[in-house]
Amino acid sequence: MLLYIGLTLWMFLILIVGLRHDSIAVANCWPDLPGSSVIRSNMRVTTVLAVMTFLLLWFLTAFRSSNIGNDTHVYLHYFKIYIRGIDRSRSFEIGYQYLNYLFGKLTNDPHYFLVFIATIMYGGAVWGIFRYSRNVLISLCLFFCYFFSLFTSMFRQGIAMVIVMWGFQLLKQGKKLPAALIFLLATTFHATAIISFLLFLNWDLLKKRWIVFSLTAACAILARTGALNALVNAVLPRYSHYFESQYASTGWLAVTYSLLSYLLWYILVTKSTEAASKADGVVAANFAYLLMFAAFGYSVNLFTRAGEYFLLNAVVEIPNMLYRGKVKNYRLWLLACCTFLLIMFIVTLIYRPGWNHLYPYEFWR
């Protein structure tokens, strides 16, 4: 536990550095370099700090024991199967099977496989954050709070999420066809990535809070009926069994926590959107879908996991939107929200250790 307490305190330091005035100056002139040589020098220091922190998170994920993470044993089992060839009778998506098969041509060592998967996921996330976030340190803190635990259990969906993040940025730029192709590629690693196509729907509509709040409430109501089960059975029948599995427990506390967290981000972000900007419309839609899928979690709490396609985009966009300065005391909001998320990381480890099996931490032996 001391490892995670120390890591959380380090991330709090990252947060404080990201809220410094020179970090704000860098964000305000992004993507150009600041004019002041002192601020440029500080920016290089913070970049090195961010790289070192990402490497630490990657190391803890890549060199973990197979006992760390809920699904690690399962994926290592299937790795031994797929390195022998493609099996279309099995449920795992074809893109992920080919990835296993091709890596198996290099080695059949499961330890190296964990390193390989962690490198893909962290490499994609780091690329997106460094390329598109106006404040890398704030995005890094959010990434730790929301995804460090998940990346120990995610394999297929983790890869799919970073692919969707690339497509999301293309969609913001108005490149709809390339974005659609990227989203299709993501579905070959995890079928749930198909929900990313929702981002093509009416953006102006999802800028209106009362509409989004109403839709979120409707999603919560649907989640408590059989209608959602029927919809999933029609669109993604391979996942319909979750409604009768252990994941169909209410999980109302975790779902409510996620829903309130995303609701606050949605309100703050939409205060900073510009009505005429199509890119802002895509961002607002992203946060709206994040809310709706969290509400679906009242039926099967894995719906919140599906909504995390939008959450990874949010990690990049939160500082981008708030650093426009349209939200009063936005630095205080970021400090309060991120500090609360860091505290919840430790609270979850103590009171819900089974959620991700992070504690006690073990290296690969």
C-alpha positions as CSV (number, residue, x, y, z in Angstrom):
1,M,0.0,0.0,0.0
2,L,2.9,2.3,0.7
3,L,3.8,2.1,-3.1
4,Y,0.3,3.4,-4.0
5,I,0.3,6.1,-1.4
6,G,3.7,7.3,-2.6
7,L,2.5,7.2,-6.2
8,T,-0.6,9.2,-5.3
9,L,1.4,11.8,-3.5
10,W,3.6,12.1,-6.5
11,M,0.6,12.6,-8.8
12,F,-0.6,15.3,-6.5
13,L,2.8,17.0,-7.0
14,I,2.3,16.6,-10.7
15,L,-1.1,18.3,-10.3
16,I,0.3,21.3,-8.4
17,V,3.0,21.8,-11.0
18,G,0.4,21.7,-13.7
19,L,-1.6,24.5,-12.1
20,R,1.4,26.8,-11.8
21,H,1.2,30.2,-13.6
22,D,4.0,29.2,-16.1
23,S,2.0,26.1,-17.0
24,I,-1.0,28.3,-17.7
25,A,1.1,30.6,-19.9
26,V,2.2,27.5,-21.9
27,A,-1.5,26.4,-22.3
28,N,-2.6,29.9,-23.4
29,C,-0.2,30.0,-26.3
30,W,-0.6,26.3,-27.3
31,P,0.3,24.9,-29.8
32,D,3.0,27.6,-30.2
33,L,5.9,27.9,-27.8
34,P,5.8,30.7,-25.2
35,G,7.8,33.8,-25.9
36,S,9.5,33.9,-22.5
37,S,12.8,31.9,-22.3
38,V,12.1,31.2,-18.6
39,I,8.7,29.7,-19.3
40,R,10.2,27.6,-22.2
41,S,12.8,26.3,-19.8
42,N,10.1,25.4,-17.2
43,M,8.1,23.7,-20.0
44,R,11.1,21.5,-20.8
45,V,11.4,20.6,-17.1
46,T,7.7,19.7,-16.9
47,T,7.9,17.7,-20.1
48,V,10.7,15.6,-18.6
49,L,8.7,15.2,-15.4
50,A,5.7,14.0,-17.4
51,V,7.8,11.5,-19.4
52,M,9.4,10.1,-16.3
53,T,5.9,9.7,-14.7
54,F,4.4,8.0,-17.7
55,L,7.4,5.6,-17.8
56,L,6.8,4.8,-14.1
57,L,3.2,4.0,-14.7
58,W,4.1,1.9,-17.8
59,F,6.7,0.0,-15.8
60,L,4.3,-0.9,-13.0
61,T,1.8,-2.1,-15.6
62,A,4.2,-3.9,-17.9
63,F,6.3,-5.7,-15.2
64,R,3.4,-6.7,-12.9
65,S,2.7,-10.2,-11.8
66,S,0.0,-12.2,-13.6
67,N,-1.9,-11.9,-10.3
68,I,-2.4,-8.1,-10.8
69,G,-5.5,-7.2,-12.7
70,N,-8.8,-9.0,-12.8
71,D,-8.4,-10.4,-16.3
72,T,-4.7,-10.9,-16.6
73,H,-4.8,-14.7,-16.1
74,V,-7.6,-15.0,-18.7
75,Y,-5.7,-13.0,-21.4
76,L,-2.5,-14.9,-20.8
77,H,-4.4,-18.2,-21.2
78,Y,-5.8,-17.0,-24.6
79,F,-2.4,-15.8,-25.6
80,K,-1.2,-19.4,-25.5
81,I,-4.1,-20.4,-27.7
82,Y,-3.9,-17.6,-30.3
83,I,-0.1,-17.9,-30.9
84,R,-0.9,-21.3,-32.5
85,G,-3.3,-19.7,-35.0
86,I,-6.6,-17.9,-35.5
87,D,-9.7,-19.4,-34.1
88,R,-12.8,-17.8,-35.5
89,S,-15.0,-20.0,-33.3
90,R,-13.9,-18.1,-30.2
91,S,-15.4,-14.8,-29.0
92,F,-12.3,-12.6,-29.1
93,E,-12.2,-10.1,-32.0
94,I,-10.1,-10.9,-35.1
95,G,-7.8,-7.9,-34.8
96,Y,-6.8,-8.9,-31.3
97,Q,-6.3,-12.5,-32.3
98,Y,-4.0,-11.5,-35.1
99,L,-2.1,-9.3,-32.7
100,N,-1.5,-12.3,-30.4
101,Y,-0.6,-14.5,-33.3
102,L,1.9,-12.1,-34.8
103,F,3.6,-11.4,-31.5
104,G,3.7,-15.1,-30.9
105,K,6.0,-15.3,-33.9
106,L,8.6,-13.4,-31.9
107,T,8.2,-15.1,-28.5
108,N,5.7,-17.2,-26.5
109,D,6.8,-15.8,-23.2
110,P,3.7,-14.4,-21.4
111,H,5.8,-11.8,-19.5
112,Y,7.0,-10.2,-22.7
113,F,3.4,-10.3,-23.9
114,L,2.3,-8.2,-20.9
115,V,5.1,-5.7,-21.7
116,F,4.0,-5.6,-25.3
117,I,0.4,-4.9,-24.5
118,A,1.2,-2.3,-21.9
119,T,3.5,-0.6,-24.4
120,I,0.7,-0.3,-27.0
121,M,-1.8,1.1,-24.6
122,Y,0.5,3.5,-22.9
123,G,2.2,4.5,-26.1
124,G,-1.1,5.4,-27.7
125,A,-2.3,7.3,-24.6
126,V,0.9,9.2,-24.3
127,W,0.9,10.1,-27.9
128,G,-2.6,11.5,-27.7
129,I,-2.0,13.4,-24.5
130,F,1.3,15.0,-25.6
131,R,0.0,15.8,-29.1
132,Y,-3.4,17.2,-28.2
133,S,-3.6,18.3,-24.5
134,R,-2.8,21.9,-23.7
135,N,-1.7,20.9,-20.3
136,V,0.0,17.5,-20.2
137,L,0.4,17.4,-16.5
138,I,-3.3,17.9,-15.8
139,S,-4.2,15.3,-18.4
140,L,-1.6,13.0,-16.8
141,C,-3.1,13.3,-13.4
142,L,-6.6,12.6,-14.8
143,F,-5.2,9.6,-16.7
144,F,-3.7,8.2,-13.5
145,C,-7.0,8.6,-11.6
146,Y,-9.2,7.0,-14.2
147,F,-7.0,4.6,-16.2
148,F,-4.0,3.3,-14.2
149,S,-6.1,0.7,-12.5
150,L,-8.1,-0.2,-15.7
151,F,-5.0,-0.7,-17.8
152,T,-4.0,-3.6,-15.6
153,S,-7.2,-5.4,-16.6
154,M,-7.8,-4.1,-20.1
155,F,-6.2,-5.7,-23.1
156,R,-8.6,-5.7,-26.1
157,Q,-10.6,-2.6,-25.0
158,G,-7.5,-0.7,-23.9
159,I,-6.1,-1.0,-27.4
160,A,-9.5,-0.2,-28.9
161,M,-9.7,2.9,-26.7
162,V,-6.4,4.4,-27.8
163,I,-7.4,3.8,-31.4
164,V,-10.8,5.5,-30.9
165,M,-8.9,8.5,-29.3
166,W,-7.0,9.0,-32.6
167,G,-10.3,8.8,-34.6
168,F,-11.9,11.3,-32.2
169,Q,-9.2,13.9,-32.9
170,L,-9.7,13.4,-36.7
171,L,-13.5,13.9,-36.2
172,K,-12.8,17.2,-34.4
173,Q,-10.8,18.3,-37.4
174,G,-13.8,17.5,-39.7
175,K,-12.1,14.4,-41.2
176,K,-15.2,12.2,-41.0
177,L,-14.2,9.4,-43.4
178,P,-10.7,8.8,-41.8
179,A,-12.3,8.9,-38.4
180,A,-14.9,6.3,-39.4
181,L,-12.2,4.0,-40.7
182,I,-10.3,4.4,-37.4
183,F,-13.4,3.6,-35.4
184,L,-13.9,0.5,-37.6
185,L,-10.4,-0.6,-36.9
186,A,-11.0,-0.3,-33.2
187,T,-14.0,-2.7,-33.4
188,T,-11.6,-5.4,-34.6
189,F,-10.0,-5.3,-31.1
190,H,-13.2,-4.9,-29.1
191,A,-16.7,-4.9,-30.6
192,T,-18.0,-2.3,-28.1
193,A,-15.9,0.3,-29.9
194,I,-18.9,0.6,-32.3
195,I,-20.4,3.0,-29.8
196,S,-17.8,5.6,-30.9
197,F,-19.9,6.1,-34.1
198,L,-22.4,7.9,-31.9
199,L,-20.0,10.9,-32.0
200,F,-21.2,11.5,-35.6
201,L,-24.7,12.3,-34.4
202,N,-26.2,15.8,-33.9
203,W,-23.6,17.8,-32.1
204,D,-25.7,21.0,-31.6
205,L,-28.4,19.0,-29.8
206,L,-25.9,17.7,-27.3
207,K,-24.7,21.1,-26.4
208,K,-28.0,21.8,-24.7
209,R,-27.8,20.7,-21.1
210,W,-31.5,20.1,-20.5
211,I,-31.6,17.7,-23.4
212,V,-28.5,15.8,-22.2
213,F,-29.9,15.7,-18.6
214,S,-33.2,14.4,-19.9
215,L,-31.5,11.7,-22.1
216,T,-29.3,10.7,-19.1
217,A,-32.4,10.3,-16.9
218,A,-34.1,8.3,-19.7
219,C,-31.0,6.0,-19.9
220,A,-31.1,5.4,-16.2
221,I,-34.8,4.5,-16.4
222,L,-34.2,2.1,-19.4
223,A,-31.4,0.5,-17.4
224,R,-33.9,-0.6,-14.8
225,T,-36.2,-2.3,-17.4
226,G,-35.8,-5.1,-19.9
227,A,-35.7,-2.7,-22.9
228,L,-31.9,-2.2,-22.6
229,N,-31.3,-6.0,-22.5
230,A,-33.4,-6.4,-25.7
231,L,-31.4,-3.6,-27.5
232,V,-28.0,-5.1,-26.6
233,N,-29.2,-8.5,-27.7
234,A,-30.1,-7.1,-31.1
235,V,-27.0,-5.0,-31.7
236,L,-24.3,-6.9,-29.8
237,P,-25.7,-10.4,-28.9
238,R,-22.4,-11.7,-27.6
239,Y,-22.7,-9.3,-24.7
240,S,-26.3,-10.0,-23.8
241,H,-25.3,-12.7,-21.3
242,Y,-23.9,-10.0,-19.0
243,F,-27.5,-9.1,-17.9
244,E,-27.7,-12.5,-16.2
245,S,-24.1,-12.6,-15.0
246,Q,-22.3,-11.4,-11.9
247,Y,-22.0,-8.0,-13.6
248,A,-25.7,-7.5,-13.4
249,S,-25.5,-6.6,-9.7
250,T,-26.6,-3.0,-9.2
251,G,-23.3,-1.6,-8.2
252,W,-25.3,1.5,-7.5
253,L,-22.6,3.2,-5.4
254,A,-19.8,3.0,-8.0
255,V,-22.2,3.9,-10.8
256,T,-23.5,6.9,-8.9
257,Y,-20.0,8.1,-8.1
258,S,-19.0,7.8,-11.8
259,L,-22.2,9.6,-12.9
260,L,-21.8,12.5,-10.5
261,S,-18.1,12.9,-11.5
262,Y,-18.9,12.9,-15.2
263,L,-21.8,15.3,-14.6
264,L,-19.5,17.8,-13.1
265,W,-17.1,17.6,-16.0
266,Y,-19.9,17.9,-18.5
267,I,-21.2,21.1,-16.8
268,L,-17.7,22.7,-16.6
269,V,-16.8,21.8,-20.2
270,T,-20.0,23.0,-21.8
271,K,-19.5,26.3,-20.0
272,S,-16.4,26.7,-22.2
273,T,-17.8,25.6,-25.6
274,E,-18.4,28.0,-28.4
275,A,-21.7,27.8,-30.2
276,A,-20.2,28.2,-33.7
277,S,-17.4,25.6,-33.3
278,K,-18.1,22.2,-34.8
279,A,-15.0,20.8,-32.9
280,D,-16.6,22.0,-29.6
281,G,-19.8,20.2,-30.6
282,V,-17.9,16.9,-30.9
283,V,-16.3,17.5,-27.5
284,A,-19.7,18.3,-25.9
285,A,-21.2,15.1,-27.5
286,N,-18.3,13.1,-26.1
287,F,-19.1,14.2,-22.5
288,A,-22.8,13.7,-23.1
289,Y,-22.3,10.1,-24.1
290,L,-20.0,9.6,-21.2
291,L,-22.9,10.6,-18.9
292,M,-25.5,8.4,-20.7
293,F,-23.4,5.3,-20.6
294,A,-22.7,5.8,-16.9
295,A,-26.5,5.9,-16.4
296,F,-26.8,2.6,-18.3
297,G,-24.6,1.2,-15.6
298,Y,-27.5,0.9,-13.3
299,S,-28.5,-2.3,-15.2
300,V,-25.0,-3.8,-15.8
301,N,-22.1,-1.9,-14.3
302,L,-19.9,-2.9,-17.2
303,F,-21.7,-0.2,-19.2
304,T,-19.6,2.3,-17.4
305,R,-16.6,0.4,-18.8
306,A,-18.0,0.8,-22.3
307,G,-18.4,4.6,-21.7
308,E,-14.7,4.9,-21.0
309,Y,-14.1,5.2,-24.7
310,F,-15.3,8.7,-24.2
311,L,-13.5,9.1,-20.9
312,L,-10.1,8.7,-22.5
313,N,-11.0,11.5,-24.8
314,A,-12.1,13.6,-21.8
315,V,-8.7,13.2,-20.2
316,V,-7.3,15.2,-23.1
317,E,-10.1,17.7,-23.5
318,I,-10.8,18.8,-19.9
319,P,-7.7,21.0,-19.6
320,N,-8.2,22.2,-23.2
321,M,-11.7,23.5,-22.5
322,L,-11.1,24.8,-19.0
323,Y,-7.9,26.7,-19.9
324,R,-9.9,28.9,-22.1
325,G,-10.8,30.8,-18.9
326,K,-14.5,30.9,-19.4
327,V,-15.1,29.1,-16.1
328,K,-14.5,31.2,-13.1
329,N,-11.8,29.9,-10.7
330,Y,-11.1,27.0,-13.2
331,R,-7.7,26.3,-11.5
332,L,-9.5,25.8,-8.2
333,W,-12.1,23.5,-9.8
334,L,-9.2,21.4,-11.3
335,L,-7.4,21.3,-8.0
336,A,-10.6,20.2,-6.1
337,C,-11.8,17.7,-8.6
338,C,-8.4,16.1,-9.2
339,T,-7.5,16.0,-5.5
340,F,-10.9,14.2,-4.8
341,L,-10.1,11.7,-7.6
342,L,-6.7,11.0,-6.1
343,I,-8.2,10.4,-2.7
344,M,-10.8,8.1,-4.2
345,F,-8.0,6.1,-5.8
346,I,-6.7,5.2,-2.4
347,V,-10.1,4.7,-0.8
348,T,-11.0,2.3,-3.6
349,L,-7.8,0.3,-3.0
350,I,-8.6,0.0,0.7
351,Y,-12.4,-0.7,0.6
352,R,-12.8,-2.3,-2.8
353,P,-9.5,-4.1,-3.5
354,G,-11.3,-6.7,-5.6
355,W,-12.3,-4.2,-8.3
356,N,-8.9,-4.3,-10.0
357,H,-6.7,-6.5,-7.9
358,L,-3.9,-4.0,-7.6
359,Y,-3.1,-4.6,-4.0
360,P,-0.7,-6.0,-2.8
361,Y,1.4,-5.2,-5.8
362,E,3.6,-8.0,-7.2
363,F,6.3,-7.9,-9.8
364,W,6.6,-10.7,-12.4
365,R,8.5,-13.7,-11.0
